[in-house]
């Protein structure tokens, strides 16, 4: 009877540990992704920057820094994603009208539509894509942005973690007059000059940190973490099994 009781207890203890074996996999979509922001082809920008996004469930935290932008003017910034997009920054061949510049629509096949508006305050949905009063104005030509607890859909969270999203900062100065001007109108808002909305800097988010090794979803670090969790779970089961066998043997010896 004691032996049966010990074996039943061991079985229950092992079963209780089994959910933890796959615990790492349950969080596989979480992680950190990063992007090097570089000038968009054809648009005459010489700036650069970095962006980092931490994904936890359906919440993201974003950090972004950039320089070489038009100083004192609002720069709309977004995370873009489209299931049918190339998940990358646009190239010169995306210039559909062959006018020598890339507007936001022409970049769409590369990075997809807006899924997160990186506003400083208020709404962060695509509805705020042109909320120019709530974007950074690049004092001294620089942006230093940080915002946490941004809620996104599961689809967007998964896309960001999988390295399928792209960060784009908009706003260029083609004629170098220090402001958004010119007769060409924006493809997004005809009341604005195209300079105000054309993409300036762009970077595809990936699990490879800027200048480092992979730490995000699908990267070596996350795989190692999951493997370690599995190994730990397996080790605990073996320990529990060993203890159970030992207890059973002792019980038999006593009886």
N, C-alpha and C positions, 0 to 999 in steps of 0.2 A: 504493500500500500504506500509506504514512504517513497519507494522508488518511482511509482506512478505519479505521485504528487510532485516529486522533484522534476520529473521529465515534463509534466504539464506546465510547471512554473517556468522551466527553461524555454519551452515553446512559446509561451506568452511573452517572455522577455525578449526573445529573438524577433518575434513579430512586431513588438513595439519599436524595435530598433530599425526595422526595414524601411519605414518612411524616410528616415534620415539618410539612408544610402543615396537616395535620389534627390536630396534636398538641394544640392548645388544646381541640378538641372532646372529646378523650379524657378531659379533666379537667372537663368542663362541669358535672358533678354536684357538684364540690367548691366550697367557698366559705364565706362567713360569713353567718349569718342572725341577726336580732335581734328582740326583742320588748319592747314597753312593757307592764309588768304593771300592771293596773288592778283595782279592786275588782269582784268578781263581783256581778252584779245581785241585789238582795234580801237579801244576806247581812250587811249592816251593817258592812262593813270600810271603813276610811278610808285604808288604806295604799297604797303604790305601789312600783314597782321596775322593774328592767330585767333582761333575760337575753340572752346572746350565745352562739351555738353555731358552732364552726368544724368543718366537715366535710372530712375527708381520706380518700377511699376509704370504708372502712367503720369508720372511727375518728372519734369526735367529742370535742372539748374544750368544756367548758361553764363559763361564768362567769355568776353571778347575784347580784344585790343587791336587797334589799327592806327596807322599813321599815313601821311601823304595824301590826305583827303582835302576837299575844298573847305577851308576854315570858315567857321561861323555860319554854316548852312546846314539845314537838317539832312541827315542821311538815313533814309529808310533802310532797315536791315531785317532780313528774314531767314528762316529755315525753309528750304524748298524741298518738296518730294513729289514724285509722280510715279506710279507703278510702271508706266510705259516710258518714263524718261531714261536717259543714259546714266543718271546718277553721277554726273561730272560737270565741270565748268564748260561753258561754250567755247568754241574755237572759231577761227576766222571764217571757215566755210559755212557757219550758221548765219552769216550775213545774207539773209534771203533777198533783200531789196538792193544789195550791192552798193549801198551808199557809203561804205567805209567805216560804219559804226555798228555796234550790236545793241539793239534795244532789248527791253525785258522780254517781250514776246518772242523775239528771235532766239533768246537764250532758253526758252521753255523746253524744247526737245532735249536739252542737256540736263537741266536741273528740275524741271517740273514746276507746278504751281506753288504758291505760298501755303505753308501749313502752320507756321508760327510767325507772328509779327514780334520782333524783338524791340518792343516799346519799353520806355522807361517806367511808365505807370499805366494803370488801367488794363483794358482788354489786350490780349495777345493773340487773338484768333485772326484768320485771314481777313476778317472784316475790317481790321485796323491796318491793313497793308499800306494805306496811303495816309495814315494819321500823322502828318508831318509835324504837328505840334507836340507829339509825344516820342519822337525819336531824338537821338543824340545829335547835337549841332556841331560836333567836331571842333571844339575850341582848340585853336592852334593847329588845326588839321589832324587832331588826334581823337580817337574814341577809346574810352575805357568803360566797358559795360559789364555789369554783373546783375543778374536777376534770378531768383530762385522760386521754387514752388509753382512753376508754370505747368498747368494741367493740359495734357494732350490726349488724343484717342489712343487706344491700344495699337491701332495700325501705324500711327505716326511714331509712337514709342518704339515699336518693333523695327520700323524702317531706319530710325536714327541709330539704334543699337547695331543693326546689321550693316551699317556703313552705306546706306542708300540715300542719305539726305545731304543737302548742300547748303552752305551758308553764303549769302550774297549781301553785300553792302552796295547801295545804289547812290548815285549822285556824282556827276562828272562836270568838268569845266572845259569843254572843247575849245572855246575861243579865248581862254585864259584871261577873262575880265574880272575874275574874283567873285562871280555870282552866277546863279542859274539864269541864263538868258538865251537869246537866239530865236529865230523864227520857226524852227522845227518844233512841232508839238509832240508831247508825250503820247506814246501808244496806249498808255493806261489812263491818262486824264488829260483831255484836250485843252484844259485850262492851264496846264503846266507846260513849261518847255521840256523838251526831251532830255535836256541835261539833268533835270531834277530826278528823273526816274531810271535812266539808263544804268545798267550795272557797272560798278567801278571795281570792286574786289570780290573775289570768289574763292571758295575752297570746299572740297568734298570732305565731309566728316568720315573718319575711319577709326577703327579700333587701334591704330598705330599712333601713339602719342607723338606730338611734335618732337622730333629728334630722339625718340625713345623706342622701347619695345612695346609689343602689343599688350594692352591691359583690358580692353573692352570685350564685348561679346564676340565669341568666335576666335579670340586671340589666344596666344599661348598662355597668358597668365590666367585667364578665366578657365581654360581647359585644365591647367594645373590645379587650380582651386577645386574644380569639380572632381578631378581625379583624387585629390587629397581627401575630399569629403567622402567619396566612395570608399577609399582605402580605410579611412577612419571608421566608417560604418562597418565595413567588413571586419576590421580588427576588433571592434567592440563585440560583434557577433561571435567571433572566434573566442574571445576572452570569456564571454557569457557562456558559450558552449562548453569551454574547458572547465569553468567553475561548476556548471551543471553536472558534467560527467563525474567530476571529482566528488561532488556532493552525493551523487547516486552511489558511487563506489563506497563512500563512507557509510551511507545508509545501509547498504548491503552487508558491509563488514560488521556493523553494529547488530543487525538482525541475524 
